[in-house]
Amino acid sequence: MGHAAMAETAVRYLRSARGPGAVGRPRARTPGASPGTSPGGPVMDPGEFRRVLGCFPSGVTVVTAHDEDGPAGFACQSFASLSLDPPLVVFLVGRTSATWPRIARAGAFCVNVLGAEQGALCMGFAASGADGRDKFAGVAYRASPATGSPLLAGVVAWVDCEVHAVHTGGDHLIVVGRALTLGTPPGAPAAPLLFHGGALRGLPPAKISPSGA
C-alpha cells in the first residue's frame, strides 16, 4: 500500500473515533470507579505505577512527520522493534496528542533516535499542548529519503516508515510502522540518550575488551 493510501486509511481511522468508546474518546468509566480500577480488581495508584515502571530504562526518540501544514514531531520513549519479516517497528502515543492526527494524515513518519547530548532537544519536543510546528524553531533537519519526514541532525540512528496499523491500548494508541529505509548518519554519536527513573541520562560509550582478554 502506498503512502497516499496509508494516509487515507489513517484519516478514516481518526474519523471513526466519533463513535462511543472509539479511538480518541475515553471509554465510560464504571460509576464509582477510580482511575486505575479494573473490573473486579484493585485500585492501581498511577504515581506508583509510573515510578516502578520508570525503573526500566528506555531509549529516547523524536517521531516526526511532514503534512500540509509543515513539520510535526513529539518526544517518544515508547518505541521498539516489532518484526523482522516484514520489517516493523512500533511506538505509543497518547490519545490526546495534538501531533498524532498530523502523523496520521501524513501516513508516514521518521523515528529519530537521540544521542546522549540531545537532552535539550528532547525536552523541546516533549512540550505538550502544541501541534509540533514551533518545536522545530532553530532545529536542523533534512527530509528523510523515503517519506520526506524530518530527519534531525545529530541523531544516533533513524528509521523511515509508513503507517502500517493502529491499535488501541488504554489511554494510548499503538502505532505500527513498516520500515522503508533506515540508517546511522556518518559521524553519529555512539552513546544514545536514555530515560530512567524519571530523568534523562546519557549512556557511557561501551568499553570493548582487547581480543583474548
N, C-alpha and C positions, 0 to 999 in steps of 0.2 A: 504494500500500500504506500503511495507517495505521500509527500509532506502535505499537499493540499487536502487529500482525503483524510489524513490523520487529523488535521486541524478541524475539518468539518465534523469528524466523529467526536472530537473533544468538545467542540462548541455544542453539539447536540446533547452531549452528556451533561454539560452545565445547565442547559435549558431544561432538562428533565428534572432538575433539582427543585422545581416548583411544587412537586407532589409531596404529600405528607411523608415525613421520615426520609426524604430523599437527600442526596448529597448537597451540602451547603446549608442544610437546616437541621439543627439538633433534634433528635427524636424526643418525643414527650417523655418526661420522667414519671415514674410511678408516684402517685400522690404520697407526700410524706417522706419520699426517698431523698437522700443527700447525695452530693457528687461523690462518685467512687463506690456507690452502692450497687451491688449486683443482686438480681432476684434470689432470695434465699441465702445470700452471702453476707459477710461482714462489711462494715464501712471501711474503705481504704482512705487513709489520710493522704491527700495529694502531695503535701510537702514531704512526707516521709517517703512516698513512692518515688518522687523526684530525687531525693537525697541518696537513697540506696542505689537506684539505677545510675546515678551520677558517679558511682564508684567504677563503672565500666568505661574505660577511655575510648574515645572515638575520634576519627579524623574530622576535619572541618572543610567544608566545601562552600562554594557560591554557585548556585544554579542560576543560569542566565538564559534569556531568550530575547528575540527581537520581533516585535509585532509592528502593526501600522503606526503605533504611537512612539516607536523607538525602542531603546534597550530597557530591559527589566531584569531584576535579579533579587535573590534573597539568600542569606546565610543558612546553610543546612548541615547539621551534623548527622542526620539520619539518612545516610547514604551507604549503599553496599552493592557489591556484585551479586547477581542473581543466577545467571545461567551462562554456560559456555557455548552451548549449541541449542538455540540461537544465542548470540551474544546479548544478554540482557542485564541491565542494572536497575536499581530501584531507589527511590527517595521518598520521604514522607513530608507532607506539607499540611499545615493546619487548615481546617475548613474555612476559617475566617480570613485566610491570607488574601491580601489585595493583589499580590503578584501572581498567584496561581491562575486566575482567569486569563491573564495575558499570556502565560506559558501555554495554556490550553488552546487559546486562539491561534498561537503560532504553530502548535502541533509539533514543536521540536524544542530542544534545549541543549545547553552545554554544561557539563559538570566541571567546575574548576577546583582542583584540589589545592588548597592553600599551603604555603610554606611557613616555616616556623617564625619568620619575621613579618608575617602579614596579619598580625593580630588586629591592628588598627583598621585594615581593610575589611576584615571580618566584622568588626563592630559597626562599621558604616553600613554594611549590607544587612546587619541584624536589626536595624531600626524598624519598628513596627508602625503600622498606620500609614505607610506610604506605598505608592504603586511601583516604586523602583526607579523612576526616571531620575530623581535628584540624587540617588545613590551613586550615579556614575560621574558626578561632577569631579573633575580632576583625576579620574581613574583612567589609566592607559589600558587599551584593549584593541583587539582586531577581530575581524569576522572569522568565525570558525570555518574550516574548509567545506564541511558537508551541509550545514544548516544555516550558516551566517549568523549564528548566535554569538554574543560577546565572549571572546576568549581573553581572559585577563592576563596582563603582563606579570611575570614573576612567579607564576604558579608552578607547583611540583609536577602536575600532570593534568590532562583534560580528557574528557570523553564527550564526543559529539553524538547526539541521539535524536531519534524521532519518538514521539509518544506512541507506546505500544498498547498499553492498557491502563485503566484507572480502577481502583477498588476502594471500598470504604473500610475504615479502620478506626472506629470510635470517633473521637473529635478530630481525626486526621484523615487525609486521603493517601493511599498508597499508589504512587505513580511508577509504572514500569516503562522503561525506555529501551529501545533497541539501539545498540551502539552501531553507528555508521562508520566512524573513524575515531581514532584516539591517539594520544602520544604524550611524550615528555619533551618540553621545549629544550633546545640547546642551552646549556649552562643553568638548567633548572636547579634550585636548591635541593640538597639531598635530604634535609630534615623537614618533615611535614609539621603542620600545626595540629595540636591535639586539644580536645576538650575533656577535662577530667575534674571531678569534684567541684563543679560549678565555676571553673576558671579555664582560661585558655593557657596552654603550655606548649613550649617548643620541645620536640623530641631530639635529644642529642644525637649526632651522627653515629651510626653503628661502628664499633671497633672490630675490624676484621683481623683475626689472628693469622700470623705467618703460617705458611704451609708446613705441616708436620708438628705444629705446636699443640 
